[in-house]
Every structure is written in C-alpha cells, then in structure tokens.
Amino acid sequence: MSNTIFVLNGPNLNMLGKREPGVYGGKTLKDIENDCVAAGEGLGFSVECHQSNHEGVLVDLLHEAGERAAGIVINPGAYGHTSIALHDAIRAISVPVVEVHISNIHAREEFRHKSMIAPAAKGMVCGFGPYGYIMALNALKNITA
C-alpha cells in the first residue's frame, strides 16, 4: 500500500498570506505545505502538495491520487460549496478524503455553510486555521492504519 498523501488546494489558496489575513491568517500556502510535509514525515507519510485555481485540474489530481495515494487532504476553497464535479470525483475513487477549510465555514456567509464535498468525504475539519491540515493528516493516519 502507498504511503503517499496528496494535499490538494483549490482556488485562491495560492494567495494565502496576502488574502484576508483576518480570516485566513498570515501563513502562505508554501508555509502550510512545508508544515504538511514535516507532519507527514512524522506520521510515516510522503506528502505531495498541489494547488490549482481550475476545477478540472483538481478533478484530474483526485483521479491520480485514487491510483497512487493512501489518502487525500483537500481544501477545495470556494469549489467546496459549488462543485458537483469534485464531489463525483471523490465518489469515483476508493481512497479516504478529508475536507479542510481554514475558516469556520459555518460562522461565515450563508452560502458557505453547505459543502458539496462533505457527503463524499470521510470527514471535515474547519475553523482551526492552518492547523486543520495537520488534524486531517492525523485523521488519515488513523483511517489508514
């Protein structure tokens, strides 16, 4: 079995550190990726990080992860609230997926309260800032052990 975990980030997450720091904090995406790689190593995972602003690219990465990875952490960004394509891609693969949101989506605008990803994922972590990624990696360790 693979020990690779894909960490996927959706639209606008490449702007972390610049975009609404009051909501998303001051860490950049590169900082979060470095934290995920370090935490993954401690958990026995090899972590592969990808970001795209394009829905189809994320679908392709989910398909690839379904063939090569033990699990997936995904922060779908705004696509989490709109993308049936990402929902379907997750349902089409057999590896566990944990959805992450840096902010508490339930404490924000009403349109952010519903996740299209959650019904297809093993679970969701939201509202814990960048530490949510580490929580998701720990959950995957538990799920895949």
C-alpha positions in Angstrom: 0.0 0.0 0.0 1.2 3.5 -0.8 2.2 5.8 2.0 1.7 8.9 -0.1 -0.9 11.5 0.9 -2.0 14.2 -1.6 -2.7 17.6 -0.1 -4.8 19.5 -2.7 -5.7 23.1 -2.5 -8.3 24.9 -4.7 -8.8 28.4 -6.0 -7.3 31.4 -4.4 -5.4 29.5 -1.8 -2.2 30.4 -3.6 -3.0 33.9 -2.2 -2.7 32.9 1.4 -0.7 35.3 3.5 -1.9 38.2 1.3 -5.7 37.4 1.1 -7.8 38.5 4.0 -5.3 37.7 6.8 -8.0 38.4 9.4 -9.9 35.4 8.0 -7.1 33.1 6.8 -4.1 34.1 8.9 -0.7 35.1 7.8 0.8 31.8 6.7 1.5 31.4 3.0 0.5 28.3 1.1 4.2 27.3 0.9 4.3 27.5 4.8 1.3 25.2 5.1 2.8 22.8 2.5 6.1 22.7 4.4 4.1 22.0 7.7 2.2 19.2 6.0 5.4 17.6 4.6 7.0 17.7 8.1 3.9 16.4 9.9 3.5 13.7 7.2 7.1 12.5 7.7 6.4 12.2 11.5 3.3 10.1 10.7 5.1 7.9 8.1 3.6 9.6 5.1 5.2 11.1 2.0 3.1 14.2 1.3 2.6 15.6 -2.2 1.1 19.1 -2.4 -0.7 20.6 -5.3 -2.8 23.8 -5.9 -4.9 24.8 -8.8 -7.4 27.5 -9.5 -9.0 25.2 -12.1 -11.7 22.7 -11.2 -10.8 20.2 -13.9 -7.2 20.1 -12.8 -8.4 19.3 -9.3 -10.6 16.5 -10.7 -7.6 15.1 -12.5 -5.5 15.2 -9.3 -8.2 13.4 -7.4 -8.2 10.7 -10.1 -4.4 10.4 -10.0 -4.5 10.3 -6.2 -7.1 7.5 -6.4 -4.5 5.4 -8.3 -1.3 6.4 -6.3 -2.2 7.7 -2.8 -3.3 6.2 0.5 -5.4 9.3 1.2 -6.2 12.9 0.3 -6.5 16.1 2.2 -8.4 18.7 0.2 -9.1 22.3 0.8 -11.4 22.9 -2.2 -11.8 26.6 -1.4 -15.0 28.0 -2.9 -15.4 24.9 -5.1 -16.4 23.1 -1.8 -19.7 25.0 -2.0 -20.4 24.6 -5.7 -18.6 21.7 -7.3 -20.6 18.6 -8.1 -17.6 17.6 -10.3 -15.3 17.4 -7.2 -18.0 15.5 -5.3 -18.3 13.0 -8.1 -14.5 12.6 -8.5 -14.2 11.8 -4.8 -17.0 9.3 -5.0 -15.3 7.7 -8.0 -12.1 6.8 -6.1 -11.6 4.5 -3.2 -9.1 6.3 -1.0 -10.2 8.3 2.0 -10.6 12.1 1.6 -10.7 14.6 4.4 -12.0 18.1 3.6 -10.3 21.1 5.2 -11.3 24.7 5.5 -9.0 27.2 7.3 -12.0 29.3 8.5 -15.2 28.0 10.1 -17.4 27.9 7.1 -20.5 27.7 9.4 -19.7 31.0 11.0 -19.4 32.9 7.7 -21.8 33.9 4.9 -24.8 31.5 4.5 -23.7 30.4 1.0 -20.5 28.9 2.6 -22.5 26.8 5.1 -23.1 23.9 2.7 -20.3 21.7 1.4 -20.8 19.7 -1.8 -17.7 17.8 -0.7 -18.7 16.7 2.8 -21.2 14.0 1.7 -18.4 12.3 -0.3 -15.6 12.7 2.2 -14.7 10.7 5.3 -14.8 13.9 7.3 -14.3 17.6 7.5 -12.1 19.9 9.6 -12.9 23.6 9.6 -12.2 26.6 11.7 -8.8 25.7 13.1 -6.7 27.7 10.7 -3.7 26.0 9.0 -3.6 23.5 11.9 -6.6 21.9 10.3 -4.3 20.3 7.7 -2.3 18.6 10.4 -5.5 17.4 12.0 -6.6 16.0 8.7 -3.2 14.2 8.3 -3.6 12.7 11.7 -7.2 11.6 10.8 -5.8 9.9 7.7 -3.2 8.1 9.8 -6.0 6.7 11.9 -8.2 5.8 9.0 -5.4 4.1 7.0 -3.6 2.4 9.9 
